[in-house]
Amino acid sequence: RGLKGREAGLEWVWSYHPWPRPLPFSARKGALLATNGLAVVGGALMGGAKLGPTYILIIIGRFIVGAYSGLVSVLVPLYVGEVAPLRLRGALGTLHQLGIVLGILGAQVLGLRALLGTAGAWPALFGAGLLPAALQLLLLPLCPESPRFLLARGQRGRARRGLSRLAGPAAEAGLAALEAELGRGPAPRVGFLELLRSRRYRQPLIVTLGLQLAQQFSGINAIFYYSTSIFEGAGLQDPAVGTIGTGVVNVAATALSVSHAPGHAHCTHLGMGGGCGLMVGLGGPVWGAVALASALAFVGFFAVGPGPLPWFVGAELFPPGPRGAALGLAGLVNWASNTVVAMAFPPLQVNRGKFGGFLGKFGVFGDFLGVFWGFLGGF
């Protein structure tokens, strides 16, 4: 249980690292390929931990996977937002979140005692991440480079070839639209300090960082990291049922939002408003089936709005010049607040009897979510 909190700390430390300056790779796809190598190395160390000094290999492997998680949480939505056509950008951005929640559900199922959650099979569980990492290493070279990135760097020929693979006969029209957006010239690179000082980017930066804070301070990862102890404390006979249930609802609601998203603002209000009410309710005394139903409903509301929106909305709000720095900073804020929630929840659990109502175990997250809901509604 504590491992998740410590791993979150590793992830936020690494999430911002490359972004104050350009990545040391020629393009988005190169950065993704190099970063994916971390997942392979980390997965191999953890999967083979029994072959050497077990604890040391697990710690090193988790550190490397934490670095990978922090980096890829920025790179993937950045790449998807740049290659997706405008009419599909929201749906494809939500697919990024769908991949994440499918991975969470897969890990929850594999971690059951009937499968790999045993004293003898845990190395296979830790090494399971090697499979998607290896698959990505094989498939990423087949993907086109981001035409928007290439055009912003003045590489018009390569951008046209990439658009031809993505859009076919509509490539010329797409190229003209990108040139109009970029002003027919290479985009000036905007660094971290300039981004913070610029009044032009202040409002989109506030919205982007506010969405990231709302996502994490909603308390969603308190449910995922500590689901077993939460449901045990609520008196549920089989806590694994609750854990798998949250994963299934998360996947179903995210999949629904891919094809039925009613717009960014509506999704934000629906997800935050519903989640706020449920978390405040969970702040009081709830048991068994009521706790499970409330947690599942909250996960559903989260998956509609606060889950997928922060990543691809941030990519949409910034032009190419400051986009990398802005999303890097967003990743840092996301993983830092993730760490705060992971570390703060166990004391809240231990001392839940000393607090009541709105300050109860989950009610505090409902209060945070309500504040962000009201604040972001003004933008």
Summary of the structure (lengths in Angstrom):
residues: 379
radius of gyration: 21.2
end to end distance: 37.4
largest distance: 65.5
contacts: 1324
relative contact order: 0.14
helix: 78%
strand: 0%
